[in-house]
Amino acid sequence: MYQLGTKWKLWDLPSFLQADVEAITLRGYSTEPEEVVDTLRLPADLYATSVDDDDEGNFRGLSVEAITSRYCPTRRDFYLEKKQGFSKGYSTWGRVAGHLIEEYCKGLLAHFDELAQKPSGLNYQKIQSLAEEYSQTFWEPRTKSFQKLQEKATSSEEAPERLVFLLQQTAKYELIMLGIDYALSQNGKFVPLMQGIPIVFDEEDIRIHPGANLGLSQTTTPDFIILKPTVVMGDVKTGKHLKPFHLHTIAGYALAYESQRKENVNFGVVYFFETHVTQMSFAQSYVFVIDDFLRRKFLDARNEAYRILQKSDRPPKADDYEEYCKHCKHHQDCYPSANDQDNSACPKSLEAHL
């Protein structure tokens, strides 16, 4: 997480990307022109999606995350949960690891809070010692989660020991960036990280209440927000690679924030940890302008999601079993048994797995 502030100040993104920011027209609070207002507003016919009404018949809406999380390309998983009331699926290695990675990366700030106020003397030996200390503190109370990772692992890339090692490298990298930031601040380049770039994780502080025009749930919550020197919307993601919908999620949060606070959100950041790389790796921060292209992508995904819920039939299964179905949290819902009649249309690549 410390790398975000250091890179932000070194790049001076607000100045470098000023033209891109000035070109943004789709703001969550926009009241004109009418074309923009119509684009932002959930179409009237989509409010009839009964699954999203509460017990009193009031429109409840979908969260940003539910709208954009396109893990199944046909949105079959979304339909099972939101339309047919299925649980949120079964535990997989990816779900267990993803939760642990998010906890680990967020926990870095809390664990090193005192150090971050004055991170002097951060040589390599000290950084290595601090990273090992934090990792030990993190994993000691999580033995059950570690065992679950072992149970769910299906390849050498998913070995729990490997994940522990890669996370420790991430801790080292973050502390190195903290040290760089402090050295530059001592030379008068910029103020220390935690004073100049406050990163907020507390759900109470970052919870967003979107305006009714967007047709979203009453509350939606990103993983973190950077409040100064400008509002930056952030999310922690894990997986094999960064996906387009990760950026669309940030765009949704930005529109929601703007609709409530009437304050521009121009930049987003995805803090991404790649889980299945074969080489040395650590979490990376992807910073970008939340331009009109990304905002339209989110709004299109929102409209598509509500239309899917109006259909009476489930979306089809994904064509690529290996890529989308094999490790899906709803695998058992879609493929309950090898002899199930519904499996007659399964791709041939599935035969070896049933």
Secondary structure, 3 states (H helix, E strand, C coil): CHHHHHHHHHHCHHHHCHHHHHCCCCCCCCCCCHHHHHHHCCCHHHHHCHHHECCCCCECCECHHHHHCCCCCCCHHHHHHHCCCCCCCCCCHHHHHHHHHHHHHHHHHHHCHHHHHCCCCCCHHHHHHHHHHHHHHHHHHHHHHHHHHHHHCCCHHHCHHHHHHHHHHHHHHHHHHHHHHHHHHHCCCCCCHHHHCCEECCHHHHCECCCHHHCECCCECCCEEECCCCCEEEEEEEECCCCHHHHHHHHHHHHHHHHHHCCCCCEEEEEEEECCCCCCCCCEEEEEECCHHHHHHHHHHHHHHHHHHCCCCCCCCCCCHHHHHCCCCCHHHHCCCCCCHHHHHCCHHHHHHC
